[in-house]
């Protein structure tokens, strides 16, 4: 037997009829025999030698969350056992979108079942889950009526969830919203200020025009409440009412003015916002607030600027910057176009501009709005200079956002006080070189506005110098601005040509076609500068042969003025002579022909230049013929046809080659500028009025395009067919037969004047570039206009005849048709 314990044990008696407990709850008696029959405890199991692979604890957590959620859904189909946080955990634990949709689908089904089962106890929980599902983007329209039931409940928690669901799940276009108007009216008259606040918040978010008319009296009454929070919410709710029904603005004018006398900053901000909305909605309200609110606004701004430290309103050492900004915006609206109000504001605006610190972001925000207000009202000139100086300090700030907004305001301020903005020209030019692309572009636009006749040369020099190191993405905008500045403000053609040559050399691949077209027009009109131009372009081409636009202009000039290049004709005083042989000139054109193989336009221009050089340099004719013949089997039909025809001219028709390859006549610069302005729809703003004169390159804005006769395309690259000319326009001027140079305008030759007089141009169709023999002083070689009018058009060039007529020989060179003579 076991030894006796050190303390007395309770005596367990056998069950008896008087025992209060049944026998099944009493322990069985223990005897030595029973104890001997008990089995000993099993020995501990030995651990396995190989350990299991570690399992990711996150997977266990995810599986546990999903299993718990599934068990909750299975236990209670009305979602009473699933709380909002459990549903959020289950949705976040989903690994795929399909799993998330499955969880949301099950939860929505449970909520529908709870709604149909009228589970009132968990209605607020179901609505909270519906709002979360709505924020995930799933449809929750079936819960709209539950919002109305919760709003109609008596308790604050139910109303809070109901109004929140009303603002999230519904908008003003829902017809269900009509049913809540009565509940809103009752809650607006409730004795509990928190319930009143809920109703005001809901009304300010989803108010429709009908609700605004019905509930406006209650909102007006609440704006006279003693509670500051109720006043603030009522003022914000009235902003929505005024937006929906502008006719009700007159009901809130007096109340808005009276709220500006409050001390609570929340009420003041709401009142200022209401005044701003009233000014937008009604002119009468604007005049009323100008008479009754200016003094109050100045007082508010002075008090908040001079107030001492207040922890509840302090932001980075500045007292309530939000109220500062709201008041400044309202003052800008009231002072715009009103000299009396502006005079009353000048002192306080100067005080804010000088006292506000700019080392914190809150201070910069106030200074920005202060500058906007000064520029928007009828401020004095000294105050505007102060505002522009603040913007100049902004340009030196490290924050890119501050510099960007400063550039934006300066672009508007330049129309108000350009001289004050000019003082910060150096800082603005530094912004053009900024690393941020948006700042560079905005600064470049501002520099373009700063250019005038006095500073055009230094500003252009700065921009051209920066063009050497500018990013490739920025070069296109930069070159466009430089070329536009040079065209608009050029006082002399030599300076214009120098700037354009620099731009073509540094960024010729980024120059648009109309820019180098215009440059060729200027060169053709500047007879005293043609030698200088061809020498400058040849020199630039040796160093920058990879620039496409530079190559096109240089090739055109070499073809037209090649003898000036070789003989140093037209030397300027400041220009040094260069030694260029005829072979060097041909080498330059051949280089362009071989380098730009994919560019049909460039290669076509090179072929035309070589053809002209064969007339300028007779000793190089054989070499030019070999270069031209290399393209006889070219896959591009344009180049193949030109090569065959040009080779035929060089080999067989030397008698007329000199007259055929005369220089281009002087193009009408004024007519080209008019057409260019009309073609581009006057995209360049006319900040400086300019007139179209033949002697200067002044681009007007919005000039109407006059009716002009069809012109001929020099290279004939813009059309594949050139119909036979007719005598329909026999009274056209001698210059009307010209197409603008190099196909600039893109006008096809549909009809051309063919008068019956001796001035008929027998070479007009040649290369689409020739001039009349009478203009060039050459006799007409025995052809009459009837032959031009009556002979049919042949489809193939007739270059094989033994003694060809001129029209039979040259009519095929317009890349489409040949006219055969008798």
Secondary structure, 3 states (H helix, E strand, C coil): CCCCCCCCCCCCCCCCCCCCCCHHHCCCCCCHHHHHHCCCCCCCCCCCCCCCCCCCHHHHHHHHHHHHHHHHHHHCCCCCCCCHHHHHHHHHCCCCHHHHHHHHHHHHHHHHHHHHCCCCCCHHHHHHHHHHHHHCCCCCHHHHHHHHHHHCCCCHHHHHHHHHHHHHHCCCCCHHHHHHHHHHHHHHCCCCHHHHHHHHHHHHHHCCHHHHHHHHHHHHHHCCCCCHHHHHHHHHHHHHHHHHCHHHHHHHHHHHHHHCCCCCHHHHHHHHHHHHHHHHHCHHHHHHHHHHCHHHHHHHHHHHHHCCCCCCCEECCEECHHHHHHHHHHHHHHHCCCHHHHHHHHHHHHHHHHHCCCCCHHHHHHHHHHHHHHHHCCCCHHHHHHHHHHHHHHHCCCCHHHHHHHHHHHHHHCCCCHHHHHCCHHHHHHHHCCCCHHHHHHHHHHHHHHCCCCCHHHHHHHHHHHHCCCCHHHHHHHHHHHHHHHHHHCCCHHHHHHHHHHHHHHHHHHCCHHHHHHHHHHHHHCHHHHHHHHHHHHHHHHHCCCCHHHHHHHHHHHHHHHHHHHHCCCCCCCCCCCCCCHHHHHHHHHHHHHHCCCCHHHHHHHHHHHHHHHHHCHHHHHHHHHHHHCCCCCCCHHHHHHHHHHHHHHHHCHHHHHHHCCCCCCCCHHHHHHHHHHHCCCCCCCCCCCCCECCECCCCCCCCCCCCCCCECCCCCCCCCCCCCCCCCCCCCHHHHECCHHHCCCCCCCCCCCCCCCCCCCCCCHHHCCCCHHHHCCCCCCCCHHHHHHCCEECCCCCCCCCCCHHHHHHHHHCCCEECCC
